[in-house]
Amino acid sequence: MLLRDFISGARLALTSAEAMSPGYPAEESKALVARLCKEVLGVESYTHIIEPGFEIPAIQEPVLQDALRRLLKGEPLQYILGYEYFMDRRFNVSPAVLIPRPETEILCREALALSREGDRALDLCTGSGCIAWTLSLAGLETVGVDISPEALAIASSQPFDGPSPKFLLKDVLEGPSGFDEGIFDLIVSNPPYVRESEKALMRTNVLDYEPSLALFVKDADPLVFYNAVASFAKSLLKPGGHGFVEINEALGEETAAVFSAAGFSEVNILRDFNMKMRVVAFQKRP
């Protein structure tokens, strides 16, 4: 099969995929197919244009067709590939963990800007470990915590040389009681923050595939995890230490108020590249 024929057919199929109701937008379909072909075949997004006679190797065609079949059902490409890139590193992913997203890189960059090699960092709700590993590979002594054994298995599987975070099984909502890992210079978290009422705004490739345990909170208590993070920070963050949490863009002011009410200083809301409220930063008073 010619590469150009696969690409045109895949784009059309994805934009009209019934499972996605009504399908991916045209530009997203184009990007998905281009990335699939690049990851499987090693070709560029323009290869089918400058080499119209490019033939897909016979051994690779079933791989592409199987991936397309799964995409048409709504399965995220990252789960099909088994990895996603974050902070210029390739992280293993599975349906046991959220797919790392570019917005979360803002949290990492801000945290690293205020950290020094040898600092101790705590990552609550670590998931794939993308935040914990990013901090650890920058020279921070990092502990990652999650309630899911399956998520911790993925976090521990990341294929990096260098100092590994310490991953621990714990329900963050239980608070810091009994957590004997010492004091930290930095506490970070990307906890569940999507309200159940917001499910109607989400697409099949998230709702049906990414872990609900890591996504959703009850409408009656949408800030429950931020109250838990504040509790950890009050007990385990050293005076002068910093904290960063990713947030629901619709609850930025309310989330910031949690940390202000808990007695933290320098509470600020940071915006992402779309100018949406994305991270709350705070500091423990010296």
N, C-alpha and C positions, 0 to 999 in steps of 0.2 A: 504494500500500500504506500502511496505517496504521502509524505508528511503533510503537504498542503491539503490533501483530501481529508486526512484524519482531523486536522485542525478545523477546517470549515465545518465538517460534520459534527464535531464535538461542541463547537461554539453554539451551533444552532440547537443541538439537543439540550444543552444546559440552559439556554435562555427560555426554552419551552418545557422544562422538566416539571411534570405534574407534582412530583414529590415536594418540590420547593414552593409551589403555589404562589406565583405562576412560574417561577424560575429565577435564575440569577440575572441581574442586570447585564446588559451587553458588555459593558466594560469589565465587569467582574468575571464574566465567562471568558473573555479574551485573556485576562490575567491568569485565571486558573489553568486554562489550557496551555498557555505559554510556560507557566511554571512546571506543570506536569511533564511537558516535553523536555524541558531543560533538565529536570531532575532524573528522568528515566533515560533520555537519549543524549544528554549533554549538548543539545543544540541551543541556539539563541532564538530570541523571539522573532527575528527577521530571516532565519535560515530558509524557511519555506518560500520566502519572497526572492531572495537572491540565488537560491538553488531550487527552482521549481521542480526539478527532477529528482530531488532527494527522496530515496526510498527508505522506509522504516525497516530496519533489520528484522527478519522473520521471527527471531527469538524474542524480540522486544514488543512485537505487535500485541500478543496476548496480554502482556503486562499493562500496556496502555488501555486496551479494551476493558480489562477488569477494573482498572482504576476509574475509567469513565462510567462504567456500570455503577460503581459505588458512589461516585459523585452525583449521579442522577438520582440516587436514593436520598441524597442530602448529607452523606457522610463527609466530614471535613477532609480536605486534601492532606492536612498535616497528620491525621490519624492513618490515612492510607499509606503515606510515606513512612510514618513512624518517627518523624522528627519535625522540629521547627527551629528557626534561627532566632536568637535573642542576644543582643549585645555582641553581635558578630561571632557567636558560637552556636554550634548545632546541638540542640537538646533533644534527648529522647522524649517522646510523648506517647500516650495511649489514652483511651477513653476514661482511665482512672484519674486523669489530671486535666486541668484547664490548659488550653493551648496558650503559650506565652504570646503576649501582644505588645506591639510597639509602645503603647501608652505606658506600660509598666517600666519601660526603660527610663522614663523620666524619674521615677522613684529611685532607681539604682544610681543614676547620674548625680542626683541631688544628695543622696546618702554618701556616695563616694567622695563628693566634693568637700564634705565636712568630716571625713574620716582620715585616719592615719594608719599606716601599716602596723599591725600588732593590736589594733583595737578589737574589742569583743563585740559581736553583733548577734542579735536574736531575730530570727525570721519566723513570725507566727503565721500559721496556715500556709506552709511552704509549698505544697502542691508538687509540681515538677522539680522544685528546687532551683528554678532559674535565678531567683533573687539570691538565695543562699550561696549558690555556686559563684555567681558574679562577685559577691562580696569576698568569698573565701579566696578566689583566684586573684583578687586584688591585694591579698595579704592580711585580711581580717580573720580573726578566729571566730568562726560562725557556727551557731546552733540553729537548726531548722526543726520546726515542730508542726505536726499535723495529726489529725484524728484518724486518717485513713491509712491502714497498712499498705494498701495497694499503691497509694500515692507515694508513700515513703520508699517503696520498692523501686519506683521509677526514679525518684530523686537520687537514690543511692546508686542507680545504674548509670548515671551520666558519665560519659567516657572521657574524662579530663585528667591530664597529668597535673599534679600539684596538690596542695593541701585540700583535703576534702572537708566539707562541713560535717558536723555531728548531727545526725538526724534522730529525732526522738518522737515516740508515739504519745500524744497527749491531746485531750480535748481542751482547746483554748478557753472555752466557756466555763471551765472549772476554775479559772483564775490561776494565780501563781502559787497557791498553796501546795507545798510538797515538791515544788520545782527547784531542785538543788543544783543549779548550774552557775551560781554566782551572780555577779553584777556585770552589766553590759554598758558599753559606751554608746551603743546604737540599737534601737529597736525598730523593725520594719514589718509591714504586713500588707498583703493584698487579700483581705478576707472576703467571704461572701457578702455581697451588698445589693444584689438585684431583688427588688421587692416582688413577691408572688404576683401582685397585680400587674407587673410589667411584663409578664410572660407573653401577653397578647401582642406585644411590640417586637417580640423576638422571632427569629427564623428557625426553620426546621433543623438546619445544620448545627445550631446551638442547643435548642430544646431537646432534640432527640438523641444527641450524641455526647455533649459535654456533661460532666458530672453535676447533677443538681445540688449535691451536698456542698460543692465548692462555689455555687452560684447564688442560691436563693436564701432570702430571709423572710420572715413573716411580716406582713404589713403593719401589724400591731407593735412590732419591736424591731424596726429596720436597722437600728444602730447598736444592736446587741453585741456585735463583735468589736465595735469601737470602744464600748464601755469595758469589754474584757481587755483589749489592748491597753487602755488607759490604766487599768488595774495592774497589769504586768509592769507597765512603765513606772508607776508610782512606787512599786516594790523593788524593781530590778534595774532600773535605769540610773546610772550614776549621776550625781549633781553636775549639771552642765552638759549632760548627754542629750543626744538628739533622737527624734522619732519621725518616721514617715509612714503614712498609710495611704493606699489607693482608695478612692471613694466613688460613690454613686454621684454622678454629676448633678442630679436633681436634689441632692441632700448635702451640698457642700457647706453651707452655713451651719446647718444642724450638726454636721459631723465636727466641724471646727469647735462648736460650742461645747461638745463633749470634753474636749481636751482643755479648753479654757476653764470650764467648771471644775475639772479635776486638779486645777492649780498649776498647769503648765504655762510657760511663757513663750513668746515668739511664735504664737500660733498663726500660721499663714496658709492660705489656699493657693496652690500652684495650678496653673492651667496647662493643658496639653497643646499640641500643634493646631488643633481645631478651636482653640480658645474655650474649651469646656473645662469646668472645674474637675481636676483629676487627682490631686494629691493634697493631703493636709500635712504640714510640717509642724513640729512642736519641739520645745526644749524643756528639760527639767531645770528648774531654777538652781543656780550654783549654791 
